[in-house]
Amino acid sequence: MCQLLETIRIENGEPQLIGYHQERMNCAAQELWNGIAPNLQVTLMRMDFPAEGVFKCRIVYGREIEKVEVIPYTIRNIQSLKLIEGNNIDYSHKWVDRTAINELYENRGISDDILIVKDGLITDTSYCNVVLGNDIDGWFTPENPLLDGVMRQSLIDTGEIEERAIKVEDLSRYKYIRLINAMMPWQTGPEFLTETIETAVGYDYQ
């Protein structure tokens, strides 16, 4: 069985969004081996996290927890994206094996990261969910992400963002794009103008 992964934000010694991480693990376990996921809370209670700062707790698991490591975390400086088509990609579970995504990432050119398009619809970057907004309508996240991220789901649940099908040609309706994931809360995720997104061959949204 392929290994799965959870990356948890540890902020001043406190794990964040544990319920959402456990729910994703539970769904993966039920779908992949019709079983029960490891208990995340029990694993984290055994850990001695640094009392100050932000750290990434990287957990590799299958039917059992296989590896836990805690790493200092710094947000990557992402200020440019390139649209890349990935119609055949499937990352509905958070696999350790990211070969397909990494292969798309290699085509980013001079951009900092990629924005993956699947069947004409905006999905995710190589490691983040995206949220698009303007000065009138609020903030929207693609309803068909490659991975239903825990930060994304928490923001949907609190009403801060809404799901919407976003086609490539719809990008011009939005002024801003913000990147979010478990390690990057809403307030800290990189944000920049959608007009800076580089189009790949065959795409023209501006």
C-alpha positions in Angstrom: 0.0 0.0 0.0 1.3 3.5 -0.9 2.2 5.8 2.0 0.0 8.7 3.0 1.0 12.0 4.5 -0.3 14.7 6.9 1.5 17.9 7.5 0.3 19.7 10.6 1.0 23.3 11.7 2.5 23.5 15.2 2.1 27.1 16.4 3.7 27.9 19.8 3.6 24.3 20.8 -0.1 23.7 19.8 -1.1 21.5 16.8 -3.7 23.2 14.6 -6.8 21.8 12.9 -6.4 18.4 14.3 -10.0 17.5 13.8 -9.8 18.2 10.1 -6.6 16.2 9.7 -8.1 13.2 11.5 -11.2 13.4 9.4 -9.1 13.3 6.2 -7.2 10.4 7.5 -10.4 8.6 8.4 -11.8 9.1 4.9 -8.6 7.8 3.3 -8.6 4.7 5.6 -12.2 3.9 4.8 -11.8 4.3 1.1 -8.4 2.7 0.6 -8.5 -0.2 3.0 -12.0 -0.2 4.5 -10.5 0.3 7.9 -9.7 2.7 10.7 -7.0 5.4 10.5 -4.3 5.8 13.2 -5.3 8.0 16.1 -3.7 11.3 15.4 -4.4 12.8 18.9 -2.7 9.9 20.6 0.4 10.3 18.4 0.6 14.1 19.0 0.2 13.8 22.8 3.4 11.8 22.9 5.3 14.6 21.1 7.3 17.4 22.8 6.8 20.4 20.5 8.8 23.6 20.7 7.0 26.1 22.9 7.6 29.1 20.5 7.5 29.5 16.7 5.9 27.7 13.8 6.9 24.1 12.9 5.8 21.5 10.5 4.9 18.1 11.9 5.2 15.7 9.0 3.4 12.4 9.6 3.8 9.4 7.2 1.2 6.7 7.8 -0.7 3.7 6.4 -2.6 1.4 8.7 -0.2 2.6 11.4 1.9 5.7 11.9 5.2 5.0 10.2 7.2 8.2 10.7 6.9 11.6 12.5 9.3 14.5 12.1 9.1 18.1 13.2 10.7 20.7 11.0 11.1 24.5 11.4 8.8 26.2 8.9 9.1 29.2 6.7 6.6 30.2 4.0 7.9 30.0 0.5 8.0 33.3 -1.4 5.5 32.6 -4.2 4.6 35.6 -6.3 4.1 34.0 -9.8 2.2 31.1 -11.3 2.1 29.4 -14.6 -1.0 27.6 -15.9 -0.2 23.9 -16.6 -2.7 21.3 -17.9 -2.9 18.1 -15.9 -6.0 16.3 -17.1 -4.8 12.9 -16.0 -3.6 13.8 -12.6 -5.2 12.3 -9.5 -4.3 13.5 -6.0 -7.5 12.9 -4.2 -5.6 11.5 -1.2 -2.5 13.1 0.3 0.1 10.6 -1.0 3.7 10.7 -0.1 4.5 9.9 -3.8 4.1 13.2 -5.6 5.7 12.1 -8.9 2.9 13.3 -11.2 2.7 16.8 -9.5 6.5 17.1 -9.6 6.6 16.3 -13.3 4.1 19.2 -13.9 6.1 21.5 -11.6 9.2 21.0 -13.8 7.4 22.9 -16.6 7.0 26.1 -14.5 9.6 27.9 -16.5 10.6 31.2 -14.7 7.4 31.2 -12.6 7.6 30.3 -8.9 5.0 27.6 -9.1 2.3 26.1 -11.3 -1.5 26.5 -11.3 -2.9 23.1 -12.5 -5.8 23.0 -14.9 -7.9 19.8 -15.2 -10.5 19.5 -17.8 -10.6 23.3 -18.3 -11.1 24.0 -14.6 -8.7 25.6 -12.1 -7.6 23.3 -9.3 -4.5 23.8 -7.1 -0.9 24.8 -7.2 1.8 22.2 -6.7 1.3 22.3 -2.9 -1.5 24.7 -2.1 -5.2 25.2 -2.6 -6.1 28.6 -4.1 -8.7 31.2 -3.3 -9.7 33.9 -5.8 -11.3 37.2 -5.1 -12.1 40.8 -6.2 -13.2 43.9 -4.5 -16.9 43.2 -4.9 -17.9 39.5 -4.7 -15.7 38.1 -1.9 -13.5 35.1 -2.1 -14.0 31.8 -3.9 -12.1 28.5 -4.1 -12.4 25.9 -6.9 -15.0 23.4 -6.1 -12.9 20.7 -7.7 -9.5 20.9 -6.1 -6.9 18.1 -6.5 -6.9 17.8 -2.8 -9.5 19.0 -0.3 -7.1 20.7 2.1 -7.8 21.1 5.8 -7.3 24.9 5.8 -9.6 25.2 2.7 -12.3 23.1 4.4 -12.1 25.1 7.7 -12.5 28.4 5.8 -15.5 27.0 3.9 -17.1 25.8 7.2 -16.6 29.3 8.8 -18.1 31.0 5.7 -14.9 33.0 4.9 -14.7 31.5 1.4 -17.2 29.7 -0.9 -16.8 27.0 -3.5 -17.3 27.7 -7.1 -16.4 26.1 -10.4 -13.7 28.3 -11.9 -12.8 27.9 -15.6 -9.6 29.2 -17.0 -11.5 31.8 -18.9 -13.1 33.0 -15.6 -9.7 34.1 -14.2 -10.2 37.6 -15.6 -13.2 38.0 -13.3 -10.9 37.9 -10.2 -8.3 40.5 -9.2 -6.5 38.5 -6.5 -5.3 35.0 -5.9 -4.3 33.7 -2.4 -2.5 30.5 -1.6 -3.5 28.4 1.5 -2.7 25.1 3.0 -2.4 23.5 6.4 0.8 25.4 7.1 -0.4 28.7 5.7 -3.5 30.2 7.4 -5.7 32.7 5.6 -3.9 35.7 7.1 -0.4 34.5 6.1 -0.8 32.9 2.7 0.9 34.6 -0.3 -1.4 36.9 -2.2 -0.8 38.6 -5.6 -2.7 39.8 -8.7 -4.2 37.2 -11.1 -3.0 39.3 -14.0 0.5 38.0 -13.2 -0.4 34.4 -13.9 1.5 33.2 -16.9 -0.5 31.4 -19.6 0.7 28.2 -21.1 0.3 27.4 -24.8 -3.4 27.1 -25.7 -4.6 29.3 -22.8 -5.7 32.9 -23.0 -7.8 34.3 -20.2 -6.9 37.9 -20.1 
